[in-house]
Amino acid sequence: MADGTPEETVEGGAAPDGRRWWRTAGPVGCGVLLAGPAVLTAVRLFGWDDGTLWALPMSFLPYAALLTVLLLPVVALLRAKWLTGVAAALVLLQLWWLVPRFLPDGADVPAGAPRLRVATSNNFMGQVSPRALVDLVREQRIDVLAVEEQSDSAAAALDAAGIRALLPHRERPAGSDSALYTRLPVSSAADPAWPYANLTVELGGHPVHLVAVHTYYPLGDVRRWAEGLHALTAAAPGRTRDAVLLGDFNATLDHKPMRDLLGTGLTDTHEELGAGLFPTWPENHPDYHGVPPLIQIDHVLHGSALTAVDVSEHALARSDHRAVVAELAVTP
């Protein structure tokens, strides 16, 4: 006779309805959540983000990896063997890609090696505080500054704020929104092979070629974005050993065009120093109020004749990117 007490089991020893529902719905829900990381993993493996709409979601691969790590013990507890195997495979593959970004290369730098301090700042359509940028150059003892989204009026405002006294030499091609400022004398004219503003300086008797990079953003035109990175990759062979490419690449280290560029003989300073997941965008973006920096798209890349010593990120008033400051040593 029923007395109102819930039965612990049903006939045949089956689990209660609530537990049976969870054992069904749990794996289904986890499978749905794992689908996103699995797709992004496939996109990265096969380079399907190159000039396609997959470029934008690929920016968030590290977060998909974190989700996979969190789901792995859940599906294991649910005894969903097939899902556990998939999650474990995804975790191993994603860790293979991401863990090296936490581990510094540990390259030795000779004590007397000449040092070069560079900075890159996206000036957010010329709206960055010129005083804040000049203060960054002064306080960080910058030798070379690359700016992106620099309008004529913003360049004039930067001059008025005192940039010429610190970095008197510059290269700003007509029609370009990027420019290079340097305190070091320019030793040769721009190389037309590079698709962006560039110049060569002498440091300790060694030439260093600098390129200010600003690719189009993938949300605006994904093919144009990819073409900008392809143009850099096409220009790079034979030019990377003494080169420093810095700026807003609008790409993370997981994007296929960015990996192709690095494959020409360039090293990402953040990754070299174990800081490969420090985000630089968005920073106080008016369209994403309250959203902290999530992705690392501002980079300093260098060739084999240089070694990274230090890298840091800096918020600037009225810029939606964090500026990146890096110190490089010439070690030919």
C-alpha positions in Angstrom: 0.0 0.0 0.0 1.4 3.4 -0.9 2.3 5.6 2.1 3.4 8.8 0.2 7.1 7.9 0.5 9.0 8.1 -2.8 10.3 4.8 -4.0 14.1 4.5 -4.0 14.0 2.2 -7.0 11.6 1.0 -9.6 11.0 -2.5 -10.7 14.1 -4.3 -11.8 16.4 -2.0 -9.8 16.3 0.9 -12.4 17.2 4.4 -11.2 14.6 6.8 -10.2 13.1 9.0 -12.9 15.1 12.0 -11.9 18.4 10.2 -12.1 17.4 8.5 -15.3 16.6 11.9 -16.9 20.0 13.3 -15.8 21.8 10.3 -17.3 20.1 11.0 -20.6 20.1 14.8 -20.6 23.5 15.2 -19.1 25.5 13.6 -22.0 23.3 15.3 -24.5 23.9 18.7 -23.0 27.6 18.0 -22.7 27.7 16.8 -26.3 26.1 20.1 -27.5 28.6 22.1 -25.5 31.5 20.1 -26.9 30.4 20.6 -30.4 31.7 24.2 -30.5 35.3 23.3 -29.3 35.3 20.3 -31.7 34.4 22.4 -34.7 37.0 25.1 -33.8 39.6 22.4 -33.4 38.8 21.1 -36.9 38.9 24.6 -38.3 42.4 25.1 -36.8 43.6 21.8 -37.9 42.6 22.3 -41.5 43.1 26.1 -41.7 39.5 26.7 -42.7 39.6 30.2 -41.1 41.8 31.6 -43.9 39.6 34.2 -45.6 36.4 32.7 -44.3 33.8 33.6 -41.7 35.5 31.1 -39.3 38.2 33.8 -38.7 36.2 35.5 -36.0 35.2 32.5 -33.8 38.8 31.2 -34.2 39.9 34.2 -32.1 38.3 32.5 -29.1 39.9 29.1 -29.4 41.6 29.4 -25.9 38.2 29.9 -24.3 36.9 26.8 -26.2 39.9 24.9 -24.8 39.0 26.0 -21.3 35.4 24.8 -21.8 36.7 21.4 -23.0 38.9 21.1 -19.9 35.9 21.8 -17.7 33.7 19.4 -19.5 36.1 16.4 -19.5 35.6 15.4 -15.8 31.8 16.0 -16.1 31.4 13.5 -19.0 33.8 11.1 -17.2 31.5 11.2 -14.2 28.5 10.6 -16.4 30.2 7.5 -17.7 29.7 8.8 -21.3 32.6 6.8 -22.7 32.4 8.1 -26.3 32.1 11.7 -25.1 34.9 11.2 -22.6 37.2 10.0 -25.4 36.3 12.9 -27.7 36.8 15.4 -24.8 40.1 13.9 -23.9 41.4 14.0 -27.5 40.3 17.6 -27.8 42.0 18.5 -24.5 45.3 16.9 -25.5 45.3 18.6 -28.9 44.4 22.0 -27.5 47.0 21.8 -24.8 49.6 20.9 -27.4 48.8 24.2 -29.1 48.4 26.4 -26.0 50.8 25.2 -23.3 53.9 26.4 -25.1 52.5 30.0 -24.9 52.9 29.8 -21.1 56.4 28.5 -21.3 59.3 31.0 -22.0 61.9 29.8 -24.4 64.7 30.8 -22.0 67.1 32.0 -24.7 70.3 33.6 -23.3 71.0 37.2 -24.2 74.7 38.3 -24.1 75.2 41.1 -21.5 76.6 43.5 -24.0 74.0 42.9 -26.7 72.4 46.2 -28.0 68.8 46.6 -26.8 65.9 48.0 -28.8 62.7 49.1 -27.0 59.6 49.2 -29.3 56.0 50.0 -28.8 52.8 49.6 -30.8 49.5 51.5 -30.2 46.3 51.4 -32.1 45.0 54.9 -31.7 41.3 54.1 -32.3 40.6 56.3 -35.3 43.0 59.0 -34.0 41.1 59.3 -30.7 43.9 58.2 -28.3 45.1 60.8 -25.8 48.3 62.2 -27.4 49.6 63.1 -24.0 49.1 59.5 -22.8 51.0 58.2 -25.8 53.9 60.6 -25.3 54.0 59.8 -21.6 54.2 56.1 -22.5 57.1 56.7 -24.9 59.0 58.8 -22.2 58.3 56.5 -19.3 59.1 53.3 -21.2 62.2 54.8 -22.9 60.9 53.8 -26.3 63.2 53.8 -29.3 60.6 53.0 -32.0 56.9 53.6 -31.9 54.4 52.1 -34.4 50.9 53.7 -34.5 47.8 52.5 -36.3 44.6 54.3 -37.1 46.5 57.5 -37.1 44.7 60.4 -38.8 46.3 63.6 -40.0 44.8 65.6 -37.2 45.9 62.9 -34.6 49.5 63.1 -36.0 49.5 66.9 -35.6 48.1 66.5 -32.0 50.9 64.0 -31.3 53.5 66.5 -32.6 51.9 69.2 -30.4 52.1 66.9 -27.4 55.9 66.6 -27.9 56.6 63.4 -29.8 59.2 65.0 -32.0 61.4 65.8 -29.0 61.5 62.1 -28.1 61.2 60.4 -31.5 62.3 62.9 -34.2 62.4 60.6 -37.2 59.4 59.1 -38.9 57.9 57.2 -41.8 54.3 57.8 -42.7 53.4 57.0 -46.3 50.7 59.1 -48.0 47.3 57.5 -47.6 48.4 55.1 -44.9 46.8 55.1 -41.4 50.0 53.7 -39.9 53.3 55.4 -39.0 56.7 54.7 -37.4 58.4 57.1 -35.1 62.0 56.6 -33.9 64.8 58.3 -32.0 67.4 56.3 -34.0 68.6 57.7 -37.3 67.0 56.1 -40.3 69.7 54.3 -42.3 67.8 53.4 -45.5 64.6 54.2 -47.3 61.4 52.1 -47.0 61.4 48.8 -48.8 58.5 48.8 -51.2 58.2 45.0 -50.9 56.5 45.4 -47.5 52.8 46.4 -47.8 53.0 48.7 -44.8 55.0 51.6 -43.4 58.6 50.5 -42.8 62.1 51.8 -42.3 65.6 50.6 -41.3 67.6 51.9 -38.3 71.1 51.1 -37.1 71.5 49.7 -33.6 75.0 48.9 -32.4 76.2 48.8 -36.0 73.5 46.3 -37.0 70.6 47.2 -39.3 67.1 46.5 -37.9 64.2 46.7 -40.3 60.9 47.8 -38.8 57.4 47.3 -40.3 54.2 48.9 -38.8 51.4 46.4 -39.4 47.7 47.1 -39.5 45.6 44.5 -41.3 41.9 45.0 -41.9 39.6 43.5 -39.3 37.9 40.2 -40.1 34.5 41.3 -39.0 34.5 44.0 -41.7 35.8 42.0 -44.6 37.3 38.6 -43.9 38.9 38.2 -47.3 40.5 41.6 -47.2 41.8 40.7 -43.7 43.4 37.5 -45.0 44.9 39.3 -48.0 46.7 41.7 -45.7 48.4 38.9 -43.9 49.1 37.0 -47.1 50.8 40.1 -48.5 53.1 40.2 -45.4 53.9 36.5 -45.8 54.7 37.0 -49.5 57.1 39.8 -48.7 58.8 38.1 -45.7 61.1 35.5 -47.3 64.6 36.7 -47.3 63.7 39.8 -45.2 62.9 38.4 -41.7 66.3 37.9 -40.1 66.8 41.5 -39.1 63.1 42.4 -39.1 60.7 43.6 -36.4 57.0 43.6 -37.4 54.8 45.2 -34.9 51.2 46.5 -34.8 47.6 45.5 -34.9 47.5 42.2 -36.9 43.8 41.6 -36.1 44.9 38.0 -35.7 45.7 35.6 -32.9 48.4 32.9 -32.9 45.7 30.4 -33.8 44.7 32.0 -37.2 46.1 30.2 -40.2 47.4 33.3 -42.0 49.2 34.4 -38.8 50.8 31.0 -38.4 51.9 31.1 -42.1 53.5 34.5 -41.4 55.3 33.1 -38.4 56.5 30.2 -40.5 58.6 32.5 -42.6 61.1 32.8 -39.8 59.5 35.2 -37.4 58.9 34.7 -33.6 56.1 36.2 -31.6 57.6 38.1 -28.6 54.6 37.2 -26.3 54.9 33.5 -27.0 58.7 33.5 -26.7 58.4 35.0 -23.2 55.6 32.7 -22.1 53.0 35.5 -22.3 51.2 34.2 -25.3 47.7 34.5 -23.9 47.8 38.1 -22.6 44.8 39.9 -24.3 45.1 43.3 -25.9 41.5 43.9 -27.2 38.9 45.3 -26.4 40.1 47.9 -23.9 37.2 50.2 -22.9 35.6 49.9 -26.3 32.4 52.1 -26.5 30.5 49.3 -28.2 31.5 46.7 -25.6 31.1 48.6 -22.4 32.4 46.7 -19.4 33.9 43.9 -21.5 37.6 43.3 -20.5 40.3 42.5 -23.0 39.7 39.1 -24.4 42.0 38.4 -27.3 45.6 39.1 -28.2 45.7 40.7 -31.6 48.5 43.3 -31.1 51.9 41.7 -31.6 55.7 42.3 -31.9 57.3 39.7 -34.2 61.0 39.5 -34.8 63.5 37.7 -36.9 66.4 35.3 -35.8 68.9 38.1 -35.3 66.9 39.4 -32.3 65.8 37.9 -29.0 63.0 39.0 -26.8 63.9 40.3 -23.4 60.6 41.7 -22.0 57.1 42.5 -23.1 54.2 44.3 -21.4 50.7 45.7 -22.2 49.5 49.2 -21.3 46.1 50.8 -21.3 46.0 54.3 -22.9 43.2 56.8 -22.5 40.7 56.7 -25.4 42.2 53.7 -27.1 40.3 50.5 -27.6 43.6 48.5 -27.7 46.3 48.0 -25.1 49.6 49.2 -26.3 52.4 46.6 -26.4 55.9 47.5 -25.3 58.7 45.0 -26.0 62.5 45.0 -25.4 64.5 43.1 -28.0 68.2 42.4 -28.0 70.3 42.2 -31.2 72.0 38.8 -31.1 73.2 38.1 -34.7 
